Amino acid sequence: MVKTTKTEGSVKLPLNKILDGDCIEVMNSLPENSVDLIFADPPYNLQLKGDLHRPDNSKVDAVDDEWDQFDSFAIYDKFSRDWLKAARRILKPNGALWVIGSYHNIFRVGTALQDAGFWILNDVIWRKSNPMPNFRGVRLTNAHETMIWAGKTEKSKPTFNYEALKALNDGVQMRSDWFLPICNGNERLKDENGDKAHPTQKPESLLHRIIVGSTNAGDVILDPFFGSGTTGAVAKKLGRDFIGIEREEAYRKVATKRIKAIRQFDAESLKVSTSKRAEPRVPFGQVVERGMLKPGDQLYSLNGRHSAKIRADGTLIAHDQRGSIHQVGAALEGAPSCNGWTYWCFKKRGEAIPIDMLRKKIRAEMVA
């Protein structure tokens, strides 16, 4: 990426950099309303009471690092409230937050998140295709983690690339349960001793789905618990800017090396399917104004049951029904609503052509 800074007010954003320091202090130093998305993978506060061993008596490399240890729930709750407050301040009015956790912490974080003023949009279950077994056999295998997607406020309108996520899901509406593997194999980063570089490295597939679904190219994504840099790696590939915050030097080194080796996808490859809601609004009256259809022309329902005449102001008349293409279609079908663009067609040389083709032509001219 070429950009390294972006001015917000009188403060420059340190784009595509990994910042050393406490995440709360660093976020408080950044300008207000400057970030499009925050992905947070905070400490889970696992509360491990001792070593964990496999049936063959080999030790499990569990999360026992100092950064995941808190003396009490009260201390952890204060930490959650503080970083969430700092995160919310730097989010743009239509910004959003994703936070991931396990049963150890996600419910406490969720409460703090709502108390801070965030508005929950969805909770997403990441169901792991290859979870770590429960070696002691005293509980269910912990096969999922929970993510919360929230807007900055109830009135926020965060980016949601519905059509892109649908395309990722083979043309089927994306659900709130995601079946993806944990990070392993060649994707798992190793340190100089051949050990895991980070105990909770997230898979790139998870961040790919989040970033494609809830950001646009050029957006700024901040990760306050940067770790091994998965957020930055995927952001770079997808043409987004990132800001990482990480206080552990070993993790910063691993993430820096990882991200430096990544190449951004080309501009054409970065384009995703856009939602129809995001496309420019075209009133049917514009079709009439431009002479694409004329007053007095007939429209026909695609199901062949009804017809209506176009009037000079872009409304329709059919028997005793008058109104927009949507209102007349709904009235004729006895339905509460109707998308007139996909309901009506006109005939040209005997062929039925949906009027939506005319809207698409006008939209193509708008973005040309």
Salt bridges, closest charged atoms under 4 A:
ASP20 OD1 - ARG252 NH1 2.96
ASP36 OD1 - LYS92 NZ 3.09
ASP41 OD2 - LYS202 NZ 2.84
ASP51 OD1 - LYS59 NZ 3.62
GLU66 OE1 - ARG247 NH2 3.85
ASP77 OD2 - ARG108 NH2 2.77
ASP82 OD2 - LYS78 NZ 2.74
GLU145 OE2 - LYS128 NZ 2.81
ASP177 OD2 - ARG175 NH2 2.88
GLU204 OE1 - LYS237 NZ 2.65
GLU204 OE2 - ARG258 NH2 3.01
ASP241 OD2 - LYS3 NZ 2.81
GLU248 OE2 - ARG247 NE 3.75
GLU249 OE2 - LYS253 NZ 3.64
GLU268 OE1 - LYS271 NZ 3.25
GLU279 OE1 - ARG363 NH1 2.72
GLU333 OE1 - ARG305 NH2 2.53
GLU333 OE2 - HIS306 NE2 3.73
ASP356 OD1 - ARG359 NE 2.72
GLU365 OE1 - ARG290 NH2 2.68
